[in-house]
Structure formats: C-alpha cells, structure tokens
Amino acid sequence: MDEPSQGDEVLKVAIDVVALDTDL
C-alpha cells in the first residue's frame, strides 16, 4: 500500500455509488 490516495478514491466512489443506490 504505497498509494493510499488511490484507495481513498475507490472508497469515495464506492460510498457515492452506495449513497445513490440507497437513495439516502
């Protein structure tokens, strides 16, 4: 894990998708 920024980006996208899917 040399680039935590990449993981953060993926997490952000995942959260965005989940939020849209759950329609919070």
Secondary structure by P-SEA (a helix, b strand, c coil): cccaaaaaaaaaaaaaaaaaaacc
